[in-house]
Amino acid sequence: MTIAEVCRKYDISADTLRYYERIGLIPPVPRTKSGIRNYDEESCGWIELMICMRKAGVQIEALIEYVTLFKEGDKTLKAREAILIEQRDKQLEKMKEIQASLDRLNHKIELYQSGMMTEAKKKERMKQNQDN
């Protein structure tokens, strides 16, 4: 696939693809005899992985380390697994934080929808809290 086709398929800019290749996030892309990038299945697999990881908020440095270790072969399996576990744990923590925010928003919305946000109701709740 050409760079334009890959850009359309993955909704990513050509500059980002070139950058990913330049910094080693994706292995060098095969080229035609005339030097034009010709993205194969392996290249697309790496692109999909990097897009997924970046959307998840994984830092570029962690991804570069992962790819570097991958190139070193099976002797780095545990180290690569550790990177993925660390990134998963960070995502789980973010999910907890987002869930807590959603819970708070939902509570506030319920107060509005139940009519508990009027001035009289707010004063009543404040008085009850002071009495407790």
LINZIHU-V362508 format. One record per residue. N is the residue number from 0. SS is DSSP state (H for helix, E for strand, - for the rest). Layout:
BEGIN
n: <N	N>
ss: <SS	SS>
END
This chain:
BEGIN
n: <0	1	2	3	4	5	6	7	8	9	10	11	12	13	14	15	16	17	18	19	20	21	22	23	24	25	26	27	28	29	30	31	32	33	34	35	36	37	38	39	40	41	42	43	44	45	46	47	48	49	50	51	52	53	54	55	56	57	58	59	60	61	62	63	64	65	66	67	68	69	70	71	72	73	74	75	76	77	78	79	80	81	82	83	84	85	86	87	88	89	90	91	92	93	94	95	96	97	98	99	100	101	102	103	104	105	106	107	108	109	110	111	112	113	114	115	116	117	118	119	120	121	122	123	124	125	126	127	128	129	130	131>
ss: <-	-	H	H	H	H	H	H	H	H	-	-	-	H	H	H	H	H	H	H	H	H	H	-	-	-	-	-	-	-	E	-	-	-	-	-	E	-	-	-	H	H	H	H	H	H	H	H	H	H	H	H	H	H	H	-	-	-	-	H	H	H	H	H	H	H	H	H	H	H	H	-	-	H	H	H	H	H	H	H	H	H	H	H	H	H	H	H	H	H	H	H	H	H	H	H	H	H	H	H	H	H	H	H	H	H	H	H	H	H	H	H	H	-	-	-	-	-	H	H	H	H	H	H	H	H	H	H	H	H	H	->
END
